[in-house]
Amino acid sequence: MAGRVKTLHPRVHGGILQRGDIDKVDLERLGAKPIDLVVVNLYPFEKTLSDSASTLAHLIENIDIGGPSMLRSAAKNHDRVTVVCDPADYDVVLAELAAGNSTTLATRRRLAAKVFARTAAYDAAIAGYLSSIAPESAPETAPERAAYPEHLVLPYERVYGLRYGENPHQSGAFYRDRNAKPGSLALADSLGAGGKELSFNNLVDVDAALEAVREHEAPTAVVVKHTNPCGVAAGASLEQAYRSARAADEVSAFGGIVALNRPVDAATAKALVETFLECVVAPRFEDDALEILRTKKNLRLLATGAWLAADEEEPTFKRVGGGLVVQGRDKTGGAEVKNGRVVTKRAPTPEELAGLDFTWRVSKHVKSNAIVLGGETQTFGVGAGQMSRVESVRIACSKAGDKTKGAVLASDAFFPFPDGVELALSHGVTAIVQPGGSVKDAEVIAAVDKAGAAMVFTGARHFRH
């Protein structure tokens, strides 16, 4: 059949599955010999799948049958057979063969486990694809795929264990998606002085910081505490951006996580070591910056290398009892203020509009109810995670202090009552951006007009739970 069944033969699988003298006679009757080493690189189904132009017929042809069968046979018989499915293991196997003409049982068992993980991930990709296209799709087409397939199997591999989870009485481990994109946290290089591994809380906070800093084009720094940005700033240089972000809330910045969207230079590094920080993440670190930062042995440094855009497509997951909720990434925000609707008698000034755009981009990364006060390039006060929006306004104003006079305000969701905007306006806020959509919108607009302030409705909500 044009080679489609060349490895699906008793002499091949008999040679792989043979158990020493137990199967010797049967193997001889087949005219086969024992096979001690199986090395297989599967047909590139996942790579073919990543090409949106691939037809259904082409994808089906790239479903390997003999390869997984040989791998599984060899993995089952790992007591005798060495099986390799990843080129990263070639050197280890070659070294053991050179040293003793055989591999150790420990190596064979580890490689067997890796095989079953590989074939499980391979089958998961196939099942996910086939259950995401219409059953009547024509073979010669590249059928449209549903965002949420009927069968969702997520292939993860353990990277390392954690000292503990969120709290010392909880255990924890870090698992990486086998299909993680370059630039993601899972593929970041750890460059610190080696004092401590990243903790559960560090990883969650670093991810939040990375998501927030990716929102901005200018040199920007984000300081995160407990997944919330406590200070965000842009600047002419990365050092200036970081110093402004730290100054936005110096008390909260202590022991925080810092994300930067430019390579870290020596000047920025000198500023970073002035305060106790848990971790710094950036695209890369210059050599002289690393020399400075490594003087802090417990400061974790992560270099992402590639940089993911703010509008990168990626599903997000949250575990709930007995299942997962899955959604598309919240990748909007960039042009929502610019394209928003001015609903007040006065339109924002160019400076206010720039501030509204900046604070709006920050607000989508603050836990709801989220209120962000700031200017064109810096946050002044952040109110996060409160059960009532007016309380978040009160906290943000308290954090900002005198800087509320002339500040702008971003709210991740609409104001259900005028009380929130009235409180902000009483502290000197001059412009507001929010989604709009409340039954009390007319009353909220009237309150802003009465104060002579400006307000923009974006029509987009950015809850974060």
C-alpha positions in Angstrom: 0.0 0.0 0.0 2.7 2.4 -1.1 4.6 2.0 2.2 1.6 2.8 4.4 1.9 -0.5 6.3 5.6 -1.2 6.1 6.2 -1.1 9.9 2.9 -2.8 10.8 4.4 -6.2 10.4 4.9 -9.2 12.8 8.6 -9.2 12.2 8.9 -5.6 13.3 6.6 -5.7 16.3 7.7 -9.3 17.1 11.3 -8.1 17.2 10.3 -5.2 19.5 8.0 -7.1 21.8 10.1 -10.2 22.1 10.8 -11.2 25.8 14.1 -13.0 25.8 13.9 -16.7 25.7 10.2 -16.8 26.3 9.4 -15.7 22.7 12.6 -17.0 21.1 10.9 -19.9 19.2 8.0 -17.8 18.0 10.4 -15.1 16.8 12.5 -17.7 14.8 9.4 -19.1 13.2 8.6 -15.5 12.0 12.1 -15.2 10.6 12.7 -12.2 12.7 15.4 -11.0 15.1 15.2 -9.1 18.4 15.2 -5.3 18.1 16.9 -3.6 21.0 16.6 0.1 20.0 13.7 2.0 18.5 14.1 5.6 17.4 11.1 7.3 15.8 10.4 10.9 14.8 6.6 11.0 14.1 5.0 12.5 11.0 4.8 16.3 11.8 1.0 16.5 12.4 1.3 19.4 14.8 3.6 21.4 12.5 1.2 20.7 9.5 -1.7 21.8 11.7 0.0 25.2 12.4 -0.3 26.0 8.7 -3.8 27.4 8.2 -3.6 26.5 4.5 -3.2 22.8 5.1 -6.1 20.8 3.6 -7.9 18.1 5.5 -6.5 15.5 3.2 -2.9 16.7 3.8 -3.5 16.6 7.6 -4.9 13.1 7.5 -1.8 11.9 5.5 0.3 13.4 8.3 -1.3 11.2 11.0 1.4 8.7 11.8 0.2 5.1 12.5 3.3 2.9 12.3 5.4 5.4 14.3 3.2 5.5 17.4 2.7 1.8 17.2 6.4 1.1 17.3 7.0 3.6 20.0 4.3 2.1 22.2 5.5 -1.4 21.6 9.0 -0.5 22.5 7.9 1.5 25.5 5.8 -1.4 26.8 8.8 -3.6 26.5 11.3 -1.1 28.0 12.6 -3.8 30.4 14.7 -4.9 27.3 14.2 -2.2 24.6 15.5 1.4 24.5 13.0 3.7 22.9 13.7 7.3 21.8 11.1 9.8 20.5 13.0 13.1 21.2 16.3 14.1 19.6 17.2 15.8 22.9 17.8 12.3 24.3 20.2 11.1 21.6 23.3 12.2 23.5 22.3 10.4 26.7 21.5 7.1 24.9 24.7 7.3 22.7 26.9 7.9 25.8 25.4 4.9 27.7 25.8 2.7 24.6 29.4 3.8 24.2 30.1 3.2 27.9 28.6 -0.3 28.3 26.9 -1.4 25.0 23.6 -1.0 26.7 21.4 1.6 28.4 20.4 1.5 32.1 16.9 0.3 33.2 16.4 3.8 34.8 17.0 5.5 31.4 14.8 3.0 29.5 11.9 3.6 32.0 12.3 7.4 31.8 12.3 7.2 28.0 9.3 4.9 28.0 7.3 7.3 30.1 8.3 10.1 27.7 7.0 8.1 24.8 3.5 7.6 26.3 3.4 11.4 27.0 4.5 12.1 23.4 1.9 9.8 21.8 -0.8 11.0 24.2 -0.1 14.6 23.1 0.0 13.5 19.4 -3.4 11.9 19.7 -4.7 14.9 21.6 -3.8 17.2 18.8 -5.5 14.9 16.2 -8.6 14.5 18.4 -8.8 18.2 19.0 -8.5 19.0 15.3 -11.0 16.4 14.0 -13.6 17.5 16.7 -13.2 21.1 15.8 -14.1 20.9 12.1 -17.5 20.2 10.5 -18.0 16.4 9.9 -19.0 17.1 6.3 -15.7 19.0 5.5 -14.4 18.2 2.1 -10.9 16.6 2.0 -9.5 19.1 -0.5 -10.4 22.1 1.7 -8.7 23.8 4.7 -11.9 23.7 6.9 -12.6 26.4 9.4 -11.9 25.3 13.0 -14.2 25.9 15.9 -12.5 27.8 18.7 -13.6 25.2 21.3 -13.3 21.6 20.0 -15.5 18.8 21.4 -12.4 17.0 22.8 -9.9 19.2 24.7 -6.8 17.3 26.0 -4.1 19.5 27.3 -0.5 18.1 27.1 1.6 19.4 30.0 5.0 18.3 31.3 6.5 19.0 34.7 9.3 21.5 34.7 10.1 21.4 38.4 8.6 21.1 41.8 7.8 24.1 44.0 8.8 24.6 47.6 5.1 24.9 48.3 1.9 26.3 46.7 0.2 29.6 47.6 0.8 28.8 51.3 3.3 26.6 53.1 0.8 23.9 53.9 0.0 23.4 50.1 2.2 21.4 47.8 2.9 22.6 44.2 4.7 22.1 40.9 5.1 24.0 37.6 4.0 22.3 34.4 4.7 23.6 30.9 2.4 23.4 27.9 4.2 21.2 25.3 3.1 23.7 22.7 4.1 26.9 24.6 4.9 29.8 22.3 8.4 31.4 22.3 8.2 34.5 24.5 5.8 32.9 27.0 6.7 32.6 30.7 7.0 28.8 30.4 10.0 29.2 27.9 11.7 32.1 29.7 15.4 31.6 30.7 16.2 31.9 34.4 19.3 34.1 34.7 19.4 35.0 38.4 22.2 34.3 40.9 20.6 31.0 41.9 19.6 31.9 45.4 16.0 30.6 45.2 13.7 28.9 42.7 10.6 30.7 41.5 7.6 30.1 43.8 4.0 29.4 43.0 3.1 33.0 43.8 6.1 34.3 41.9 5.0 32.5 38.7 1.4 33.8 39.0 2.6 37.4 39.6 5.2 37.3 36.8 2.5 36.1 34.4 0.2 39.0 35.4 3.1 41.5 35.1 4.0 40.2 31.6 0.5 40.4 30.4 0.2 44.0 31.7 3.5 45.3 30.2 2.8 43.8 26.8 -0.1 46.3 26.6 2.3 49.2 25.9 4.5 50.3 23.0 6.8 52.9 24.7 9.5 51.8 27.2 7.3 50.7 30.1 7.7 49.2 33.5 5.0 47.4 35.5 5.3 46.7 39.3 2.9 43.9 40.4 1.9 42.8 43.9 -0.6 39.9 44.4 -1.4 39.9 40.6 -2.4 43.6 40.6 -0.3 46.4 39.0 0.5 48.8 41.8 2.6 51.1 39.6 2.8 51.4 35.8 4.8 54.0 33.9 6.2 54.8 30.5 9.3 56.9 29.8 11.8 58.1 27.4 14.2 55.4 28.8 13.6 52.1 30.6 15.3 53.5 33.7 13.0 56.5 33.7 9.9 54.3 33.2 10.9 52.0 36.1 11.7 54.9 38.5 8.3 56.4 37.7 6.5 53.1 38.1 8.1 52.5 41.5 7.3 56.1 42.6 3.7 55.5 41.8 3.3 53.4 44.9 6.7 52.9 46.7 5.2 51.2 49.7 3.6 48.5 47.6 6.6 48.2 45.3 8.7 46.7 48.1 8.9 42.9 47.5 7.1 43.2 44.1 7.5 41.7 40.7 8.8 44.0 37.9 8.1 43.5 34.2 9.9 45.5 31.5 9.2 45.6 27.8 12.8 46.5 26.7 16.2 44.8 27.3 17.5 45.8 30.7 20.6 48.1 30.6 23.1 49.0 33.4 21.3 52.2 34.3 18.0 50.4 34.8 19.7 47.6 36.7 21.2 50.1 39.2 17.7 51.5 39.8 16.3 48.0 40.2 18.7 47.0 43.0 17.8 50.0 45.1 14.6 48.2 46.3 14.0 44.7 47.4 12.3 42.9 44.6 11.3 39.2 44.1 11.7 39.0 40.4 12.4 40.9 37.2 11.2 39.8 33.8 12.2 41.4 30.5 13.0 40.4 26.9 16.7 40.1 27.8 19.4 41.5 30.0 22.6 43.2 28.9 25.8 41.7 30.3 26.7 44.7 32.5 23.1 44.8 33.8 23.4 41.1 34.7 26.6 41.7 36.6 24.8 44.4 38.7 21.6 42.4 39.3 23.4 39.2 40.2 24.8 40.9 43.3 21.3 40.2 44.7 21.5 36.5 45.1 17.7 36.0 45.8 16.6 38.2 42.9 15.1 36.0 40.2 15.7 37.2 36.6 13.7 35.9 33.7 14.5 36.6 30.0 11.6 35.8 27.6 13.7 36.3 24.4 10.9 36.6 21.9 8.2 39.1 22.7 4.5 38.3 22.3 2.3 41.1 21.0 -0.6 42.4 23.0 -3.1 41.0 20.5 -1.6 37.5 20.5 -4.3 34.8 20.2 -4.2 32.4 23.1 -6.9 30.6 25.1 -7.0 31.0 28.9 -8.1 28.4 31.4 -9.4 28.5 34.9 -10.0 25.4 37.0 -13.4 25.0 38.6 -14.7 22.1 40.6 -14.6 19.1 38.3 -13.8 21.0 35.1 -12.3 23.9 33.2 -13.7 27.2 31.9 -12.0 28.2 28.8 -12.0 31.6 27.0 -10.2 33.6 24.4 -7.5 35.9 25.7 -8.6 39.5 26.5 -6.5 41.0 23.7 -8.5 44.2 22.9 -7.9 47.6 24.5 -5.3 49.3 22.3 -7.6 51.5 20.2 -10.7 51.5 22.4 -10.3 55.0 23.8 -9.3 56.5 20.5 -12.4 55.0 18.9 -14.6 55.6 21.9 -17.6 57.9 22.1 -17.5 61.2 23.9 -20.8 61.3 25.9 -20.3 64.6 27.8 -20.6 68.2 26.7 -16.9 68.7 27.0 -14.5 66.5 25.0 -11.2 65.4 26.6 -8.1 67.5 25.8 -5.3 65.8 23.9 -3.4 65.4 27.2 -6.5 63.9 28.9 -7.1 61.6 26.0 -3.5 60.3 26.2 -4.0 59.7 29.9 -7.3 58.0 29.4 -5.7 55.7 26.8 -2.8 54.9 29.2 -4.9 54.2 32.3 -7.5 52.2 30.3 -4.7 49.8 29.1 -3.7 49.4 32.8 -7.3 48.9 34.1 -7.8 45.7 32.1 -5.0 44.0 34.2 -6.4 45.1 37.6 -8.7 42.7 39.5 -12.3 43.9 39.3 -13.8 46.1 40.5 -10.9 48.1 38.9 -10.2 51.8 39.1 -7.0 53.4 37.8 -6.0 57.1 38.3 -3.2 58.5 36.4 -1.8 60.8 33.7 -0.3 60.4 30.2 2.6 58.1 31.3 2.1 57.1 34.9 -0.5 55.6 37.3 -1.2 57.6 40.5 -3.5 55.3 42.3 -5.0 51.9 41.8 -8.2 50.5 43.5 -8.5 46.8 43.0 -10.7 43.8 43.8 -13.4 45.6 45.8 -16.9 44.4 46.0 -18.3 47.9 45.2 -16.9 50.2 42.5 -17.2 53.3 44.7 -14.9 51.6 47.3 -12.3 51.0 44.5 -12.6 54.7 43.7 -12.0 55.7 47.3 -8.9 53.5 47.5 -7.5 54.8 44.2 -8.0 58.4 45.4 -6.4 57.6 48.7 -3.4 56.1 47.0 -3.0 59.1 44.6 -3.3 61.8 47.3 -2.8 65.3 45.9 -2.2 63.8 42.4 -5.9 63.3 41.9 -6.2 67.0 41.0 -6.1 67.0 37.2 -5.8 63.2 37.0 -7.9 61.0 34.7 -9.7 57.9 35.7 -10.3 54.5 34.0 -12.9 52.0 35.1 -12.9 48.4 33.8 -16.7 48.3 33.9 -19.6 50.8 34.0 -20.6 52.8 37.0 -23.9 51.5 38.2 -24.6 54.8 40.1 -23.3 58.3 40.0 -21.7 58.0 43.4 -18.4 56.6 42.1 -17.8 59.4 39.5 -19.0 62.1 42.0 -16.4 60.9 44.5 -13.6 61.0 41.9 -14.7 64.4 40.6 -14.8 65.8 44.2 -11.1 64.9 44.4 -10.2 66.8 41.2 -10.4 64.1 38.5 -11.0 65.9 35.1 -11.7 63.0 32.7 -13.1 59.5 32.9 -13.2 56.5 30.6 -15.6 53.6 31.1 -17.5 51.1 29.0 -20.9 52.6 29.6 -24.1 50.5 29.4 -25.6 51.1 32.9 -29.3 51.9 33.2 -28.0 54.9 35.2 -25.8 56.2 32.4 -27.8 59.4 32.0 -27.4 60.2 35.7 -23.7 59.4 35.5 -23.2 61.7 32.5 -25.1 64.5 34.1 -22.8 64.3 37.2 -19.7 64.6 35.0 -21.2 67.5 33.0 -22.1 69.3 36.2 -18.4 69.2 37.2 -17.3 70.4 33.8 -15.3 67.2 33.2 -15.2 64.9 30.2 -16.1 61.3 29.8 -15.6 58.6 27.0 -17.6 55.4 26.6 -15.6 52.6 25.0 -18.4 50.0 24.8 -15.9 47.3 25.9 -15.7 45.8 29.4 -12.6 44.3 30.9 -13.5 42.3 34.0 -10.7 40.3 35.5 -11.4 37.7 38.2 
